């Protein structure tokens, strides 16, 4: 079993982010402060989502608990493919779970179409969001303390959709005003 602290994951994500941004700047031979500040919003989305998706919400000895990865566990008991089975009244905090899963991904629906010009409509933005969400849910199969749940995919996708609707409605209203 491997244990990773949030700080270790934060440093890893940050180093990979800096390396990727540096390689892209060299490859395309251009650097824009405005674009990098926009991309910083994507980075913030990734770091915040990683915090809440992979690490326990409750502090352990005053610190964020560790992420445990175990390649020897069978993930079958960590998967829920029945929609809405665990969603309502199954445990304390179910309402916070619903609101949190939606709210956590609203920024993805807002930030990604601003930063990635190819996400030029709601469908493309939601599709990109679903791909990201499915990656997250599948990666949780390696984490015995995490749970891969279709409800998370539905709620997270709802968040991306809400964010995308906001950004594209604002874009439309700005075009209508001009």
MARDREN-114015 format. One line per field, with one value per atom (N, C-alpha, C): residue number from 1; residue in one letter; atom name; z, y, x. Coordinates in steps of 0.2 Angstrom, whole numbers, plus 5000, padded with zeros to 4 digits. Example, Ala and Ser with C-alpha at 12.3 -4.5 7.8 and 13.67 -1.06 7.14 Angstrom:
BEGIN
n <- c(1;1;1;2;2;2)
res <- c(A;A;A;S;S;S)
atom <- c(N;CA;C;N;CA;C)
w <- c(5039;5039;5039;5035;5036;5039)
v <- c(4972;4978;4984;4989;4995;5000)
u <- c(5066;5062;5066;5064;5068;5064)
***
This chain:
BEGIN
n <- c(1;1;1;2;2;2;3;3;3;4;4;4;5;5;5;6;6;6;7;7;7;8;8;8;9;9;9;10;10;10;11;11;11;12;12;12;13;13;13;14;14;14;15;15;15;16;16;16;17;17;17;18;18;18;19;19;19;20;20;20;21;21;21;22;22;22;23;23;23;24;24;24;25;25;25;26;26;26;27;27;27;28;28;28;29;29;29;30;30;30;31;31;31;32;32;32;33;33;33;34;34;34;35;35;35;36;36;36;37;37;37;38;38;38;39;39;39;40;40;40;41;41;41;42;42;42;43;43;43;44;44;44;45;45;45;46;46;46;47;47;47;48;48;48;49;49;49;50;50;50;51;51;51;52;52;52;53;53;53;54;54;54;55;55;55;56;56;56;57;57;57;58;58;58;59;59;59;60;60;60;61;61;61;62;62;62;63;63;63;64;64;64;65;65;65;66;66;66;67;67;67;68;68;68;69;69;69;70;70;70;71;71;71;72;72;72;73;73;73;74;74;74;75;75;75;76;76;76;77;77;77;78;78;78;79;79;79;80;80;80;81;81;81;82;82;82;83;83;83;84;84;84;85;85;85;86;86;86;87;87;87;88;88;88;89;89;89;90;90;90;91;91;91;92;92;92;93;93;93;94;94;94;95;95;95;96;96;96;97;97;97;98;98;98;99;99;99;100;100;100;101;101;101;102;102;102;103;103;103;104;104;104;105;105;105;106;106;106;107;107;107;108;108;108;109;109;109;110;110;110;111;111;111;112;112;112;113;113;113;114;114;114;115;115;115;116;116;116;117;117;117;118;118;118;119;119;119;120;120;120;121;121;121;122;122;122;123;123;123;124;124;124;125;125;125;126;126;126;127;127;127;128;128;128;129;129;129;130;130;130;131;131;131;132;132;132;133;133;133;134;134;134;135;135;135;136;136;136;137;137;137;138;138;138;139;139;139;140;140;140;141;141;141;142;142;142;143;143;143;144;144;144;145;145;145;146;146;146;147;147;147;148;148;148;149;149;149;150;150;150;151;151;151;152;152;152;153;153;153;154;154;154;155;155;155;156;156;156;157;157;157;158;158;158;159;159;159;160;160;160;161;161;161;162;162;162;163;163;163;164;164;164;165;165;165;166;166;166;167;167;167;168;168;168;169;169;169;170;170;170;171;171;171;172;172;172;173;173;173;174;174;174;175;175;175;176;176;176;177;177;177;178;178;178)
res <- c(X;X;X;X;X;X;X;X;X;X;X;X;X;X;X;X;X;X;X;X;X;X;X;X;X;X;X;X;X;X;X;X;X;X;X;X;X;X;X;X;X;X;X;X;X;X;X;X;X;X;X;X;X;X;X;X;X;X;X;X;X;X;X;X;X;X;X;X;X;X;X;X;X;X;X;X;X;X;X;X;X;X;X;X;X;X;X;X;X;X;X;X;X;X;X;X;X;X;X;X;X;X;X;X;X;X;X;X;X;X;X;X;X;X;X;X;X;X;X;X;X;X;X;X;X;X;X;X;X;X;X;X;X;X;X;X;X;X;X;X;X;X;X;X;X;X;X;X;X;X;X;X;X;X;X;X;X;X;X;X;X;X;X;X;X;X;X;X;X;X;X;X;X;X;X;X;X;X;X;X;X;X;X;X;X;X;X;X;X;X;X;X;X;X;X;X;X;X;X;X;X;X;X;X;X;X;X;X;X;X;X;X;X;X;X;X;X;X;X;X;X;X;X;X;X;X;X;X;X;X;X;X;X;X;X;X;X;X;X;X;X;X;X;X;X;X;X;X;X;X;X;X;X;X;X;X;X;X;X;X;X;X;X;X;X;X;X;X;X;X;X;X;X;X;X;X;X;X;X;X;X;X;X;X;X;X;X;X;X;X;X;X;X;X;X;X;X;X;X;X;X;X;X;X;X;X;X;X;X;X;X;X;X;X;X;X;X;X;X;X;X;X;X;X;X;X;X;X;X;X;X;X;X;X;X;X;X;X;X;X;X;X;X;X;X;X;X;X;X;X;X;X;X;X;X;X;X;X;X;X;X;X;X;X;X;X;X;X;X;X;X;X;X;X;X;X;X;X;X;X;X;X;X;X;X;X;X;X;X;X;X;X;X;X;X;X;X;X;X;X;X;X;X;X;X;X;X;X;X;X;X;X;X;X;X;X;X;X;X;X;X;X;X;X;X;X;X;X;X;X;X;X;X;X;X;X;X;X;X;X;X;X;X;X;X;X;X;X;X;X;X;X;X;X;X;X;X;X;X;X;X;X;X;X;X;X;X;X;X;X;X;X;X;X;X;X;X;X;X;X;X;X;X;X;X;X;X;X;X;X;X;X;X;X;X;X;X;X;X;X;X;X;X;X;X;X;X;X;X;X;X;X;X;X;X;X;X;X;X;X;X;X;X;X;X;X;X;X;X;X;X;X;X;X)
atom <- c(N;CA;C;N;CA;C;N;CA;C;N;CA;C;N;CA;C;N;CA;C;N;CA;C;N;CA;C;N;CA;C;N;CA;C;N;CA;C;N;CA;C;N;CA;C;N;CA;C;N;CA;C;N;CA;C;N;CA;C;N;CA;C;N;CA;C;N;CA;C;N;CA;C;N;CA;C;N;CA;C;N;CA;C;N;CA;C;N;CA;C;N;CA;C;N;CA;C;N;CA;C;N;CA;C;N;CA;C;N;CA;C;N;CA;C;N;CA;C;N;CA;C;N;CA;C;N;CA;C;N;CA;C;N;CA;C;N;CA;C;N;CA;C;N;CA;C;N;CA;C;N;CA;C;N;CA;C;N;CA;C;N;CA;C;N;CA;C;N;CA;C;N;CA;C;N;CA;C;N;CA;C;N;CA;C;N;CA;C;N;CA;C;N;CA;C;N;CA;C;N;CA;C;N;CA;C;N;CA;C;N;CA;C;N;CA;C;N;CA;C;N;CA;C;N;CA;C;N;CA;C;N;CA;C;N;CA;C;N;CA;C;N;CA;C;N;CA;C;N;CA;C;N;CA;C;N;CA;C;N;CA;C;N;CA;C;N;CA;C;N;CA;C;N;CA;C;N;CA;C;N;CA;C;N;CA;C;N;CA;C;N;CA;C;N;CA;C;N;CA;C;N;CA;C;N;CA;C;N;CA;C;N;CA;C;N;CA;C;N;CA;C;N;CA;C;N;CA;C;N;CA;C;N;CA;C;N;CA;C;N;CA;C;N;CA;C;N;CA;C;N;CA;C;N;CA;C;N;CA;C;N;CA;C;N;CA;C;N;CA;C;N;CA;C;N;CA;C;N;CA;C;N;CA;C;N;CA;C;N;CA;C;N;CA;C;N;CA;C;N;CA;C;N;CA;C;N;CA;C;N;CA;C;N;CA;C;N;CA;C;N;CA;C;N;CA;C;N;CA;C;N;CA;C;N;CA;C;N;CA;C;N;CA;C;N;CA;C;N;CA;C;N;CA;C;N;CA;C;N;CA;C;N;CA;C;N;CA;C;N;CA;C;N;CA;C;N;CA;C;N;CA;C;N;CA;C;N;CA;C;N;CA;C;N;CA;C;N;CA;C;N;CA;C;N;CA;C;N;CA;C;N;CA;C;N;CA;C;N;CA;C;N;CA;C;N;CA;C;N;CA;C;N;CA;C;N;CA;C;N;CA;C;N;CA;C;N;CA;C;N;CA;C;N;CA;C;N;CA;C;N;CA;C;N;CA;C;N;CA;C;N;CA;C;N;CA;C;N;CA;C;N;CA;C;N;CA;C;N;CA;C;N;CA;C;N;CA;C;N;CA;C;N;CA;C;N;CA;C;N;CA;C;N;CA;C;N;CA;C;N;CA;C)
w <- c(5000;5000;5000;4996;4996;4999;5003;5006;5004;5002;4999;5003;5005;5009;5004;5006;5001;4999;5003;5001;4996;4997;4991;4985;4985;4979;4976;4980;4978;4975;4978;4975;4968;4968;4961;4956;4957;4952;4950;4955;4953;4949;4950;4946;4939;4939;4932;4928;4932;4929;4926;4930;4928;4922;4922;4917;4910;4911;4905;4902;4906;4904;4900;4903;4900;4894;4893;4887;4881;4883;4878;4876;4881;4879;4874;4875;4871;4864;4864;4858;4853;4856;4852;4851;4855;4855;4856;4861;4863;4870;4873;4880;4881;4884;4886;4893;4896;4904;4905;4900;4901;4900;4895;4894;4900;4903;4909;4915;4916;4921;4921;4914;4913;4915;4913;4914;4921;4925;4932;4935;4932;4935;4934;4928;4927;4932;4934;4939;4946;4947;4954;4954;4949;4948;4950;4947;4947;4955;4958;4964;4969;4969;4973;4973;4966;4965;4968;4967;4970;4977;4980;4988;4990;4987;4989;4987;4981;4978;4981;4982;4984;4992;4995;5003;5007;5013;5018;5019;5020;5022;5029;5033;5040;5042;5046;5048;5052;5052;5056;5060;5066;5070;5068;5066;5064;5057;5053;5046;5041;5035;5030;5030;5030;5030;5023;5023;5017;5012;5006;5001;5001;5001;5001;4995;4992;4985;4986;4984;4985;4979;4975;4969;4970;4976;4977;4979;4980;4982;4976;4977;4972;4972;4967;4967;4967;4966;4965;4970;4976;4982;4983;4979;4979;4973;4969;4964;4965;4963;4963;4956;4953;4946;4946;4952;4952;4953;4949;4950;4956;4960;4965;4971;4971;4977;4983;4983;4989;4990;4985;4985;4991;4993;4998;5004;5010;5016;5018;5015;5016;5022;5023;5028;5030;5035;5037;5032;5031;5027;5019;5018;5011;5007;5010;5007;5005;5010;5008;5003;5003;4997;4990;4990;4984;4982;4986;4985;4983;4987;4986;4979;4977;4971;4965;4966;4960;4960;4966;4967;4965;4967;4965;4958;4953;4946;4942;4946;4942;4939;4943;4940;4934;4934;4928;4922;4922;4917;4915;4920;4918;4916;4919;4917;4911;4910;4904;4897;4896;4890;4889;4895;4894;4892;4895;4894;4887;4885;4879;4874;4869;4863;4860;4860;4856;4860;4866;4870;4869;4863;4861;4861;4864;4865;4872;4874;4880;4879;4873;4873;4873;4870;4870;4877;4881;4887;4892;4892;4896;4894;4888;4886;4889;4888;4891;4899;4902;4909;4911;4907;4908;4908;4903;4902;4908;4911;4917;4923;4923;4929;4929;4923;4923;4924;4922;4924;4932;4935;4942;4945;4943;4946;4945;4939;4938;4942;4943;4947;4954;4956;4963;4965;4959;4960;4964;4963;4966;4973;4976;4982;4987;4991;4995;4999;5001;5005;5002;4995;4991;4987;4984;4981;4974;4969;4963;4962;4960;4961;4955;4952;4946;4948;4954;4957;4957;4958;4958;4950;4946;4939;4937;4939;4937;4941;4947;4951;4948;4947;4945;4938;4933;4927;4927;4932;4933;4935;4939;4940;4934;4930;4924;4919;4919;4915;4917;4924;4926;4925;4926;4925;4917;4913;4906;4904;4906;4905;4907;4913;4915;4910;4908;4904;4897;4894;4887;4887;4893;4893;4894;4898;4898;4891;4888;4881;4877;4877;4872;4874;4881;4883;4881;4881;4879;4872;4868;4860;4859;4862;4861;4863;4868;4870;4865;4862;4857;4850)
v <- c(4994;5000;5006;5011;5017;5023;5027;5033;5039;5044;5050;5056;5060;5066;5071;5075;5080;5085;5087;5091;5088;5081;5077;5078;5077;5077;5084;5089;5096;5098;5096;5097;5093;5087;5083;5086;5088;5092;5098;5102;5108;5107;5103;5102;5099;5095;5092;5098;5102;5108;5113;5115;5119;5116;5110;5106;5107;5105;5105;5112;5117;5124;5126;5124;5126;5123;5116;5113;5116;5117;5120;5127;5131;5138;5137;5132;5131;5128;5123;5120;5125;5129;5134;5141;5142;5148;5154;5153;5159;5159;5165;5165;5171;5170;5176;5176;5181;5182;5181;5184;5183;5176;5172;5165;5161;5162;5159;5160;5166;5168;5164;5164;5160;5152;5150;5143;5141;5146;5146;5144;5146;5144;5137;5134;5127;5123;5125;5122;5122;5128;5129;5124;5123;5118;5111;5109;5103;5101;5106;5105;5105;5109;5109;5102;5100;5094;5088;5088;5083;5082;5088;5088;5085;5087;5084;5077;5075;5069;5063;5064;5059;5059;5064;5064;5065;5062;5062;5069;5070;5077;5079;5074;5075;5075;5080;5080;5075;5072;5067;5070;5071;5074;5081;5085;5092;5093;5087;5088;5084;5085;5082;5075;5070;5063;5061;5055;5053;5049;5049;5045;5039;5033;5027;5023;5021;5017;5010;5005;4998;4995;4992;4988;4981;4979;4972;4971;4976;4975;4974;4971;4970;4975;4979;4985;4984;4978;4977;4979;4979;4981;4989;4992;4999;5003;4999;5002;5002;5008;5008;5010;5006;5008;5009;5008;5009;5017;5020;5027;5029;5034;5036;5031;5026;5021;5024;5027;5030;5037;5040;5047;5050;5047;5050;5046;5049;5046;5040;5038;5032;5034;5040;5041;5049;5051;5058;5062;5067;5072;5071;5067;5066;5072;5077;5083;5087;5088;5091;5087;5081;5077;5079;5080;5082;5089;5093;5100;5101;5097;5098;5095;5089;5086;5090;5094;5098;5105;5108;5114;5114;5108;5107;5107;5106;5105;5111;5116;5122;5126;5127;5130;5127;5120;5117;5119;5120;5122;5129;5133;5140;5141;5138;5140;5136;5130;5127;5130;5132;5135;5142;5145;5151;5150;5145;5143;5139;5135;5131;5133;5136;5138;5133;5127;5121;5120;5121;5120;5126;5127;5133;5132;5126;5126;5121;5121;5118;5110;5107;5100;5098;5102;5100;5101;5106;5107;5102;5100;5094;5088;5086;5080;5080;5086;5086;5085;5088;5087;5080;5077;5070;5065;5067;5063;5064;5070;5071;5068;5068;5065;5057;5054;5047;5045;5049;5048;5048;5053;5053;5047;5045;5040;5033;5032;5026;5026;5031;5032;5030;5031;5030;5022;5018;5011;5008;5012;5011;5013;5016;5019;5015;5011;5007;5011;5017;5021;5025;5025;5029;5025;5028;5024;5027;5023;5024;5024;5029;5030;5033;5030;5033;5040;5040;5046;5052;5051;5056;5058;5054;5056;5060;5058;5062;5069;5069;5076;5080;5077;5081;5084;5080;5082;5088;5087;5093;5099;5099;5105;5108;5103;5106;5109;5106;5109;5115;5116;5122;5128;5126;5131;5133;5128;5129;5134;5132;5136;5144;5144;5151;5155;5152;5155;5156;5152;5153;5157;5158;5163;5170;5170;5177;5179;5174;5176;5178;5175;5176;5183;5185;5191;5197;5195;5201;5202;5197;5197;5201;5200;5203;5210;5212;5219;5223;5220;5224;5225)
u <- c(5004;5000;5004;5002;5006;5002;5005;5001;5004;5000;5002;4998;5002;4999;4997;4992;4990;4995;5000;5006;5010;5011;5015;5011;5004;5001;5001;5000;5000;5006;5012;5019;5019;5017;5017;5013;5007;5003;5006;5009;5012;5018;5022;5028;5026;5021;5019;5016;5012;5009;5014;5019;5025;5028;5030;5034;5029;5023;5019;5018;5017;5016;5023;5028;5035;5036;5035;5035;5031;5025;5020;5022;5025;5028;5034;5038;5044;5041;5037;5035;5031;5027;5023;5027;5032;5036;5032;5028;5024;5022;5022;5020;5016;5010;5006;5004;5005;5004;4996;4992;4985;4983;4985;4983;4986;4992;4994;4990;4988;4983;4977;4974;4968;4969;4975;4977;4978;4980;4980;4974;4968;4962;4960;4963;4962;4966;4972;4976;4973;4970;4967;4961;4957;4952;4954;4960;4963;4965;4968;4971;4965;4960;4954;4950;4949;4946;4949;4956;4960;4960;4959;4959;4952;4947;4940;4939;4942;4940;4944;4951;4955;4957;4955;4957;4951;4952;4946;4944;4938;4935;4937;4937;4938;4946;4948;4955;4957;4963;4966;4972;4971;4977;4978;4973;4973;4976;4977;4979;4974;4975;4972;4974;4970;4972;4975;4978;4982;4978;4980;4977;4981;4977;4980;4978;4983;4983;4985;4981;4982;4981;4986;4985;4983;4983;4981;4973;4970;4963;4958;4953;4948;4943;4942;4938;4930;4928;4921;4917;4919;4914;4915;4919;4919;4916;4912;4909;4901;4898;4891;4888;4885;4883;4875;4872;4865;4863;4860;4859;4855;4857;4853;4852;4856;4855;4858;4864;4867;4865;4862;4861;4857;4851;4847;4846;4847;4845;4849;4854;4858;4863;4865;4870;4869;4872;4872;4876;4874;4878;4876;4871;4869;4868;4865;4863;4869;4874;4880;4884;4884;4887;4884;4877;4874;4876;4876;4877;4885;4889;4896;4898;4896;4897;4895;4890;4888;4892;4893;4896;4904;4907;4914;4916;4911;4912;4909;4905;4903;4909;4914;4920;4923;4923;4925;4921;4915;4910;4911;4914;4915;4922;4927;4934;4936;4934;4937;4935;4929;4927;4931;4933;4936;4943;4946;4953;4955;4950;4951;4946;4949;4944;4940;4943;4939;4933;4932;4926;4921;4919;4915;4908;4905;4898;4897;4891;4889;4891;4889;4890;4897;4901;4909;4911;4909;4911;4909;4903;4900;4904;4905;4908;4915;4919;4926;4925;4920;4919;4918;4914;4912;4918;4922;4929;4933;4934;4938;4935;4928;4925;4926;4925;4926;4933;4938;4945;4945;4943;4943;4940;4934;4930;4934;4937;4940;4947;4950;4956;4955;4949;4947;4947;4947;4947;4953;4958;4965;4965;4960;4960;4955;4957;4952;4947;4949;4945;4940;4941;4936;4931;4926;4921;4919;4919;4917;4910;4906;4899;4896;4891;4888;4884;4882;4879;4884;4891;4896;4896;4896;4897;4891;4885;4879;4879;4881;4881;4886;4892;4898;4896;4893;4891;4886;4882;4877;4880;4886;4890;4893;4896;4899;4894;4888;4883;4880;4879;4877;4883;4889;4894;4894;4894;4894;4888;4882;4876;4877;4881;4882;4887;4892;4897;4894;4891;4888;4882;4878;4873;4876;4881;4884;4887;4890;4893;4888;4882;4876;4874;4873;4870;4875;4881;4886;4886;4885;4884;4878;4873;4866;4866;4871;4871;4875;4880;4885;4881)
***
